[in-house]
Amino acid sequence: MSPDRRRILRFALHFALAFPVCLALYPLVLPAYQSLVIGGANLLLPAFAPLLQVELLPDGGWHVWRSPGGGAAGSRDFLYGMRPGALALIYLNLALVPALLAATPVAPARRLRLVALGLALLVAFHVLAVTGLVRTWWCLAQAPEHLGCRSLRGSLKVSGQLFGVVQWALLTWSVWLPGRGADARAADR
């Protein structure tokens, strides 16, 4: 068997083992992860007018609130709510990305660095995606037929899984090329 085929087979086998483990861990880490993402989004949202804030509900859903007049204490209007089931799709690449990166045929130290970097990039992406999604909800509340806001909302809803695969490809592209670095060759042995 050629080294390239062996590397692809090793990746497929490792992914088949890693993905179910990541899926099993997903519901356990999701509450803490979502709190981190919502906290980050709430740090970015005050940079835009009007002041919007995401409230994480005990069941894992969201409520988005608008604070009129600069956010006077106790003064806020309900804008939008999201059920926990709908949010599970937004965050599903939290299981996919670590499994893809953990299955990548490189030396263990590099694999660990890839997973750490991948998770950090995933948090940043989700913070920006939640911020963008909340802003598009505000835009659509003001102008329901606004094509730009409708398009952005649709893109943000489906971008999660696509971003995860693109992120994995960008972080690991050199592993899959002929003549790749010594680190990747060492993992094949």
RAQUIJO-V806387 format. One record per backbone hydrogen bond with DSSP energy under -0.5 kcal/mol. CO is the residue of the C=O (numbers start at 0). NH is the residue of the N-H. E is the energy in kcal/mol with one decimal. If there is no record, write none. Layout:
BEGIN
co = {CO CO}
nh = {NH NH}
e = {E E}
END
This chain:
BEGIN
co = {1 2 3 4 5 6 7 8 9 10 11 12 13 14 16 17 18 19 20 21 22 24 24 25 26 28 29 30 31 32 33 34 35 36 37 38 39 40 41 43 44 50 52 53 54 54 56 60 61 62 62 63 63 64 65 65 66 66 67 67 71 73 76 79 81 82 83 84 85 86 88 90 91 91 92 94 95 96 97 98 99 100 103 106 107 108 109 110 111 112 113 114 115 116 117 118 119 120 121 122 123 124 125 126 127 128 129 130 131 132 133 134 135 136 137 138 142 145 146 147 148 149 150 151 152 153 154 157 158 159 160 161 162 163 164 165 166 167 168 171 171 172 172 173 176 180 181 182 183 184 184 185}
nh = {5 6 7 8 9 10 11 12 13 14 15 16 17 18 20 21 22 23 24 25 26 27 28 29 30 32 33 34 35 36 37 38 39 40 41 42 43 44 45 46 47 66 64 55 56 62 59 56 81 54 64 78 79 52 67 76 50 69 70 71 74 75 65 63 61 86 87 88 89 90 91 93 94 95 96 98 99 100 101 102 103 103 105 110 111 112 113 114 115 116 117 118 119 120 121 122 123 124 125 126 127 128 129 130 131 132 133 134 135 136 137 138 139 140 141 142 145 149 150 151 152 153 154 155 156 157 158 161 162 163 164 165 166 167 168 169 170 171 172 174 175 175 176 176 179 184 185 186 187 187 188 188}
e = {-2.5 -2.3 -2.2 -2.7 -2.6 -2.3 -2.6 -2.5 -2.7 -2.9 -2.3 -1.3 -3.0 -2.8 -0.9 -2.6 -2.7 -2.1 -2.0 -1.5 -0.7 -0.8 -2.0 -2.0 -0.5 -2.6 -3.3 -1.9 -1.9 -2.5 -3.0 -2.2 -2.1 -2.6 -2.6 -1.0 -1.3 -2.7 -0.6 -2.0 -1.9 -2.8 -3.0 -0.5 -0.5 -2.0 -2.1 -2.9 -2.3 -3.5 -0.5 -3.0 -1.4 -2.3 -0.8 -3.3 -0.6 -0.6 -0.8 -0.9 -2.2 -0.8 -3.0 -3.3 -1.9 -1.3 -1.4 -0.7 -0.8 -1.8 -0.8 -2.5 -2.1 -1.3 -2.4 -1.1 -2.6 -2.7 -2.8 -1.5 -0.7 -0.7 -2.1 -2.4 -2.3 -2.0 -2.6 -2.4 -2.4 -2.8 -2.9 -2.5 -2.1 -2.5 -2.0 -2.3 -2.1 -2.7 -2.7 -2.6 -2.2 -2.8 -2.8 -2.2 -2.6 -2.7 -2.6 -2.1 -2.2 -2.0 -1.8 -2.4 -2.8 -1.9 -1.4 -2.6 -2.2 -2.4 -2.6 -2.5 -2.5 -2.1 -2.5 -2.7 -1.9 -1.4 -1.3 -0.9 -3.5 -1.9 -1.9 -2.5 -3.1 -2.2 -2.4 -2.6 -2.4 -1.7 -1.0 -1.6 -0.8 -0.9 -0.5 -0.5 -1.0 -1.7 -2.5 -1.2 -0.8 -0.9 -0.5 -1.0}
END
